[in-house]
Amino acid sequence: MGTALLLLILLLLAQMLLSPKSWAGASNEEEEEGEAAAVCAGTACYTAHWGKLSAAEAQFGCSTNGGNLATVKSEEEAQHIQEALAQLPERETPARMVKFWIGLQREKGKCMDPDDPLKGFSWVGSGENTSYSNWNKDPMSTCIFKRCASLLVDLSSSSLAAAHLVPKWSESPCGTSGSPGRNIEGYVCKFSFKGMCHPVALGGPGEVTYTTPFGATSTSLAAVPFASAANVNCGYGSEKRSHYLVCKERSPKLFDWGTPGPFCASPNHGCAFNNGGCQQECLEGGDGSFLCGCRPGYRLLDDLVSCIPRDPCHPNPCRGKAKCSPGGPGQHYECQCPAGFKPTPNRLDCDDVDECSRSPCAHNCVNTPGSFHCTCHPGYEPHGHNGMECWDVDECAGEGSPCAQLCINTEGSFQCACQKGYKTAGEDGTQCQDVDECAEAGNPCESLCYNGPGSFLCGCPPGWTLAPNGISCIASHTVSGLPDGTHQEKDEKEGKKMDEMENEKEEKEKEKENTGSSPSVLDTSKKPEVTLGASVPYNVAPTMGGPSQQTNPPITPEPSRPPVLSRKPRIQEISDIIHPTVIATDGGSQKGESLANGSDDDNDDQKLLLFYILGTVAAILLLLAMALGLVFYRKKKAKRAEKKKSPQNAADCYSWVPEQAETRAVENEHR
């Protein structure tokens, strides 16, 4: 056992002696990876680190000290990061162009958005995004892998020293442990604080070492973060002194070291060394002592070194849209942002607030600087405050209806419909075309069929009468006792009336088109009232829907179906199949309108026939009265003439008694 242990110790010693460089190289690499450069400004500090790590490992390294991978939301932040990269100690790298991870990532399943400045990426743990971007080229559009962004850093001294040449952004896979990715050499962290202290002012020879809460150590910081420690070592001659200070919050937004300065002041140097540590004026006394003072318009702070303007807003420290206002107790000034904007992290400028992120609009939201506006989908119009609500547009209302006949409003659109007897036509379905029932329906009449606008008419040949259902024909021997010649004349008149009916209908439709009368609007909430017209001379039988197939039995022993004609006969009796027309009025009532052609002419014929009959009867009665009067006059004249001619005698005053039958007593049959 002892021999084996001795052999193991000898092997380890031999390996150390044979390869001392490898051990030293490993320790040096660990030291280099731990090295960092820090830059603080505003309310944040940025640190740059060497290290071949994956994006997840770099984020873990930042979060361990209370930060995150750095954000680059503005040109100012990009310059601060450039300063931190320039302070990194030099290191040999395989390529001149290297990459440093930053906190810009796109999760798996989220695709590239070409309209977004960040191309679908978002900042890690930093809240809202901004419009600033600095891509070297557009990222890949893949959505199946997580992608991470890095800074393309040129390690040449001239590039790092040029503050205006801020690094471009590049995107790549986020890497894994042991395989961070191509040319990945480090990462940048960001640490945010509630406030900063001024650097410690030295009035004599000495050195200050700052230790920050995130573990960085530096001897030169332009601003020292809250809770940092400052170790001041003063040395001149044989005297050496040290001070230990902590950056504290004296009042809201006012931070100092808690101990008045200047530090390391000496009568041997007075104001000659670093202006006595004073920010503005150094006032020497006769015994070698000195005090700090301020120029006109400024006042000395409690640290007895720093000066601030009595009017903190002159000169204006705020930028952009921010407006400076004197602060309250313990505050120098405050930069206030107008409505629709928010303060930047350094609280000196303003960024636009993206109101659309809260989805205030019913349909679409368009963000604008300091505000926003809403838009609606087609078929809707904006209403309410800033048009955030969208109401349906009733395309059927008013006189500009898009439909030829009936218009039905729907949510966000409309539909066109046609009256009975018409069908929709046109490319957009807004027009109506007449349906030829006699051709398309396969002749709904039993015998003759005549198509009309929106309807059709049925008729019968001579010797047949139209049944009450308006479709069938029944046989008959005589018609109203008229002679044969009268039948022919009547048929010709009826044919002419049919033509006149058609012409009048076409003229009415043309007049409606010329006057621009708006089509009917269909009110689907109420059932329409239908008014049916009747045509007396043509024995019109109104129907609703399809024609009835019921027929009346013949009144004669002749066959009940009309004969098959070799040519088109004259139309004797015609039936008008009337379809209802629905009209929406202002009062909400609906009336049916008959579409029968010639119904007005039929009523005129009825009145004319009645007039003829009454006139004939009146003439006959007048002649009869005249005849009766003439007879009465002649009889009276004849009586007068007889009285003058015949003599009177005594017998004229007597008259014969009429003979009476002889009466006998009634015999009693029971006698």
Buried (B, 14 or more C-beta within 10 A) or exposed (E): EEEEEEEEEEEEEEEEEEEEEEEEEEEEBEEBBEBBBBBBBBBBBBBBBBBBBBBBBBBEBBBEBEBBBBBBBBEBBBBBBBBBBBBBEEBEBEEEBBBBBBBBBBEEEBEBEEEEEBBBBBBBBBEEBBEBBBBEEEBBEEBEEBBBBBBBBBBEEEBBEEEEEBBBBBBBBBBEEEEBBEBBBBBBBBBBBEBBBBBBBBBBBBEBEBBBBBBBEBEEBEBBBBBBBBBBBBBBEEEEEEBEBEBBBBEEBBBBBEBEBBBBBBEEBBBEBBBBBBBBBBEBEEEEEBBBBBEEEBEBBEBBBBBBBEEBBEEEBBBEBBBBBEBEEEBBBBBBBEEBBEBBBBBBBBBBBBBBEEEEBBBEBEBEEBBBBBBBEEBBEBEEEBBBBBEBBEBBEEEEBEBBBBBBBEEBEBBBBBBBBBEBBEEEBBBBEBBEBBEEBEBBBBBBBBBBBBBBBBBBBBBBBBBBBBBBBBBBEEBEEEEEEEBEEBBEEBBEBBEEBBEBBEEEEEEEEEEEEEBBBBBEEEEBEBBBBBBBBBBBBBBEEEBBEEBEEBEEEEEBBBEEEEEEBBBBBBBBBBBBBBBBEEEEEBBBBBBBBBBBBBBEBEEEEEEEEEEEEEEEEEEEEEEEEEEEEEEEEEEEEEEEEEEEEEEEEEEEEEEEEEEEEEEEEEE
